[in-house]
Amino acid sequence: QSVLVAHCMRTNLELTQGSRVAFLLPNGPTAVVWIEAAKRSAIVFCAVAAGTAANSVASRLTDTLASYLIISENVLSIAETAIGIASETAQIRGVLAEPEVLSAPAPEGWLVASELLAPLQSLIPLPAETDSDTFMRSCWSLVPPVAVDASYPLFALYTSGSTGKPKGIVHTHGGYHVGLIATTAIVFDTKP
């Protein structure tokens, strides 16, 4: 699924290496799919917890210069308020909503993920319909990962704000992967 989302980000949303997006998603599979798609395309992202207040979301949209806000679940009113607050200072080109968010038609200018992704389903064979090598080659050829230096920005996280305004901290691809490898080795006792 993340390969199709990455393809959608590159083609439908015209996001390229270095583009910035914000995710207002609950922890779960949907967030993982979008994060992996952004990583594959070297799109810098800011993951905002689904319970974050609208003014804090607006601040992150402005700080990160996000061009899209991707939302899911019960954050529609927060997203609408945040976009309103940030409209003067942010560079939001659109909001992409997962379909379960919308009980009515999407607000003007908003996109619905399922409508963008449905036509792409046929681009990659389902894993159950083919062998794993063919499946992986299809994914790789449709959306090859963008190669970046270890110091290239991956995502921004924000401090708690307990001593003032929350500060954004940019994490790099290399730092993230070193941490991931170290954690995997310690927690799961993996070997080379």
N, C-alpha and C positions, 0 to 999 in steps of 0.2 A: 504494500500500500504506500509506503514512504517513497518508492520510486515514482509512482504515479503522481503523488503530491509534489515531488521535486520537479517532475515534468510540467505539471500545472503551474508551479511557481515560476518556472523559466519561460514558458510559452504564454499562458493565459494572463499572468500577472506581470510579465516582462521584468522579473527580478533577475539580477545578474550578480556575479561575485561582488561582494561589498555592499549590496543592498541591505536594508535593515527592516526588520519586522518585529512586531511585539505579539506575544501569545498571551491571551487571557483565558487559560484553559485549566480545568481541574487536573490533578495528577491522575494519570491513567493512560490507556492505549492511544487515545486521540492525541494527547500531548507528545507521546513518544514518536508517533508517525510524523507529526509536523516538525519536531525538533530534528529527527534524523534526516528529513527532506532538506531542511535548512543547512544542516552540516554538510550534506552531500554536495550542495550547490555553493558553499562558502558564503551563505547569506548570514549576516550577523543578526542574532536574535536576542530578545529580552523576554524571558519568561516571567510573567506576573501572576502571582497566586490568585486563584479565582475569587477569593474573598476580599481582595484589596479594594479600598475605597476609591471612588471615581476620581477625586482630586489627585490621589497618588498615581492612578493609572494615567491620567492626563499629564502629570509631571514626567513620567517615564516616556510617554510618547514624544513629548517635546525634547527631553534630554537626549534620547537615542536617535532622534530624527527618523523614526520608523515610518515607512511608507504604507504599511498595511497593519491592521490589527486583526488577528485571527481569534475568534471567540467560540465558546461552546457552553453548553449547559445553562445555568441560571444567571448569566451575567449580562443579559440584554440591556437592562436598565442602567447598569453600571457603565457598559460600553457607550450607550447613547449619551449619558451625562458626561463621561470622560471626553468623548469626541466634541461635545459642545464646549466644554471648558478649554480644551486644547485647540479649538478651531483657529484661533488667532496666531498661535505660535508653532503648532505641530505641522508636519508635512504629510499627513495622512492622505493617501490617494483613495483608500477604500477600506471597507471592513468585510472580512470573509467569515461567514457564519456557518457552523455545522448545522445541518437541517433540524436537529432536535431543538434548537434554540428558538426557531421561528414558528409561532402558532398562527401567524398571519403573514401576508406577503412581506418580504424584506423591505426595510426603509429604502428610499431612493438612494441609489449609488452603492448599496450594499450588495455583495455577491453571496451566493449560496454554494458551499463547497461541493455538495452532491451534484449540482447542475454542471459544475465545471469538470468534475472527475468522471461522471458517468460515461461520456463519449471516449474517455481514455482507457476504459477497462479492457478493450480488445487489443490494446497495443502490446500487452505482455500476456503470454499464456499462463493459465493458472498452474500453480505448482503440481496439483493433482493430475493435470492433463499432460504433463511432459516430465522428462527426467530433470534432475537438479542442475546438471551442467547447462542444458538448453535454457532452463529458466534463468539461471544466473547470467548467461551470455546475453539474453534478451534484456534483462535489467541493465546490465553494464552498457550495452550499445545504445539503449534508449536514453539513459541519463548517466553518462560517465561522471564519476566524482571529479570535482574541481580540485586540482592539486594546489596547495598553498604551503608557505613556509610555516615552521613551527610557531613563529611569533605572530602569525596572522590572527586577528580577532575572531573569536568563536561566539561568545555570548556576553551579555552584561547582566550582572546581578546587583541588587541594591542592598545596602546596609539597613539595619532596622530603623534607624532614625532616632534612636534613644538619646543621642546627644545633639540633635539638630536635624536639619533636612537630610533625608536618606541620600547616600552618595553611591553613584554607580561605579561598579568595579568590573573592568573588562578582563575576561579570561581568554586565553589563547588556545589554539588547537593543540600545540605541543604540551602546554601545561596540563590541559584537561586529560590528554592521553597518557601522560606520565602518571598522573594521579589515578587514572582508571587502571592502568597496568599494576601499579603498586598496590592498590586496594584489592584487585583480583588476586594477586599473589599472596597477600596477607590473609584475606578473608577465606578464599577458596583453596589456598595452598597449591596454586598452579605452578607448574614447572616449565622451563623452556622447551 
